[in-house]
Amino acid sequence: MHDFQFKNNRLYCENTDLERIADAVGTPVFVYSQKTLLDHFRNLKTAFREINPLICYSMKANSNLTICRLLLEAGAGLDIVSGGELFRAGKIKAKADKIVYASVGKTEQEIEAGIKAKILFFNAESIPELELINKIAGRLGRRQKVAVRVNPDVEARTHRYITTAKSENKFGIDIKTTRAIFLGLGRNLKNIELCGIHIHIGSQIIYAQPFVRALKKTVALIEDLNAHGAAIRYLNIGGGLGIIYHREKPQTAGQYAKAVIPLIRNKNLKLILEPGRFVAGNAGVLLTQVLYVKDTPAKRFVIVDAAMNDLIRPSFYEAYHEVVSVRREARVQVKKCDIVGPVCESGDFLAKDRRLPAGIRQKDILAVMSAGAYGFSMSSNYNSRPRAAEVLVCGNRFYLIRKRETYDDLIRNETLIKK
């Protein structure tokens, strides 16, 4: 699952003592395992090798340039959702024909940049977007490949904020309208090549059934459309594979492939996958230092230097992240506590009602597990807090791959008006 293990009662990332990183770099700091990251990507690649899909890593999960470049070197493409991610892709010289571009609200400038970059295709999410892509492509003298993102109206059985394929969600186009696009409207958009169907039903999905239901609907739609003159060659089934945060028992890459491959085998479709969390989630932890231990009549609070601005998932999604001390003692007495940050919000917590050593004290280092995806990428400067550093571990070596922000960084783009 990952390469964060206790050795001689000290928590290591691969062959590197995490406390050594905290001492050298400071806290809070995100620490990533190169081996875990690449192993997860390769597990998915191996599981689907029979049909040789294009696996486009979802940059929104963790867009650090070093992380993304490692995956590109392992054969990944990129799933992007903004002009900023396209800019990042350019900085690491990603192959344009292995980039797919989603987002329900692409701007005119973003669409133009994508066309000029010669990306593989856009995943279009509305008729007005299709019309705008057609207009811009015509102005640039290009013919742009496009996949239509279909909303298959299936229940993903995940948190309501990360389900994306119900009819009430903002994402995608309903099946009836999709038929009208491919068999009518789309034929009048001369600067667009409608060549694919895209679905993405949600995130942190641990069961195969929602994927299977969505895929059966989608394959049937593609076969019907192609029978009536469409020319759909790509099927992008998105991401969403769940990982272990607590006691989940998510499907493995092999089990997922076993469920998916029979549904598309011999369909003359190029499969595209968009994993993000599955690759990066358990490849990272957030290290944080204890500032104070505060006992009240109601409970114990362990106040740490990481906060909701560093890792918002617990506050935003009520998400569970395991929290452990980087030093483990045998038969130690434990006490329930809330692990909270310095931000001035009651929602500023990393974990609630957790058992930590009763003797925990100031300057102890804690590791918040499974923080490699949607950790730093969702972080902010709320309360004027500089964002954390990031470190990559390779065996017994570690590298700073993002410097900690400074106070000067907080105001770098502000202008003080003098009257």
Secondary structure by P-SEA (a helix, b strand, c coil): cccccccccbbbcccccaaaaaaaccccbbbbbaaaaaaaaaaaaaaaccccccccccccccccaaaaaaaaaabbbbbbccaaaaaaaaaacccccccccccccccaaaaaaaaaacccccccccaaaaaaaaaaaaaacbbbbbbbbcccccccccccccccccccccccccaaaaaaaaaccccccccccccbbbbbcccccccaaaaaaaaaaaaaaaaaaaaacccccbbbbccbbbbbccccccccaaaaaaaccccccccccbbbbbbccccccccbbbbbbbcbbbbcccccccccccccccccccccccbbbbbbbcccccbbbbbbbbbccccccccccccccccccccccccbbbbbccccccccccccccccccbbbbbbbccccccccccccccccccccbbbbcc
